[in-house]
Amino acid sequence: MMVAMKPPRAETRRYLPGSPFKPPAPPPPAETFAVHDQVTHDKYGLGVILGVEDDVAVLVDFGPQRLRIPVPCAKLTKL
């Protein structure tokens, strides 16, 4: 039995200055957190930042539990 292989997915192409198409939008800046910031998480709810680990993770107190959440995290937003 012969199985056809799928072609590899195309990567994003780089923008050429002479191109007639618009350049891609720059990615939004990563959200920065500080100690005592109030945050909300889609799964855990409201919380307060207890510690920040140099753009690696944040320690958040959600009331009954404290969690270390790696950043950037799409589910964690600052209030």
C-alpha positions in Angstrom: 0.0 0.0 0.0 1.4 3.4 -1.0 0.6 6.5 1.1 1.0 9.9 -0.4 2.9 12.4 1.8 1.5 15.8 2.5 3.6 18.7 1.4 5.2 20.7 4.2 3.3 23.8 5.4 4.4 27.1 4.0 6.2 29.3 6.4 5.5 33.0 6.6 7.2 34.9 3.8 9.4 37.9 4.5 8.3 41.3 3.2 10.2 42.7 0.3 10.5 46.6 0.3 9.5 46.8 -3.4 6.4 44.7 -3.0 3.0 46.2 -4.0 1.4 44.5 -1.1 1.0 45.9 2.4 3.7 44.8 5.0 2.5 42.4 7.6 1.3 44.0 10.9 3.9 43.9 13.7 3.0 41.6 16.5 1.4 43.3 19.5 3.8 43.9 22.4 3.9 41.3 25.1 1.9 42.4 28.2 4.2 43.1 31.2 3.2 42.4 34.7 4.3 43.9 38.0 3.8 42.8 41.6 0.4 43.7 43.0 -1.2 43.9 39.5 -4.8 42.6 39.4 -5.3 40.1 36.6 -8.0 37.8 35.3 -7.6 34.3 33.9 -10.1 32.5 31.7 -10.0 29.4 33.9 -9.0 30.5 37.4 -10.8 33.9 37.6 -9.5 37.0 39.4 -6.0 37.1 40.9 -3.2 39.3 42.1 0.4 39.0 40.9 2.8 37.9 43.8 6.0 37.6 41.8 7.5 38.1 38.3 10.3 35.9 36.9 12.0 38.1 34.2 9.5 37.6 31.3 9.4 33.8 32.0 6.5 33.3 34.4 4.4 35.0 37.0 3.2 33.8 40.4 -0.5 34.6 40.8 -2.7 34.3 43.9 -6.2 33.2 42.8 -7.6 33.0 46.4 -7.7 29.3 47.2 -4.7 28.5 45.1 -1.4 30.1 43.9 -0.2 29.2 40.4 3.0 29.8 38.4 1.9 30.8 34.9 4.4 31.0 32.0 4.2 34.2 30.0 3.1 35.2 27.5 -0.3 33.6 28.3 -3.3 34.4 26.1 -5.7 33.6 28.9 -4.1 36.0 31.4 -5.0 39.7 31.1 -4.2 42.7 33.3 -7.1 44.7 34.7 
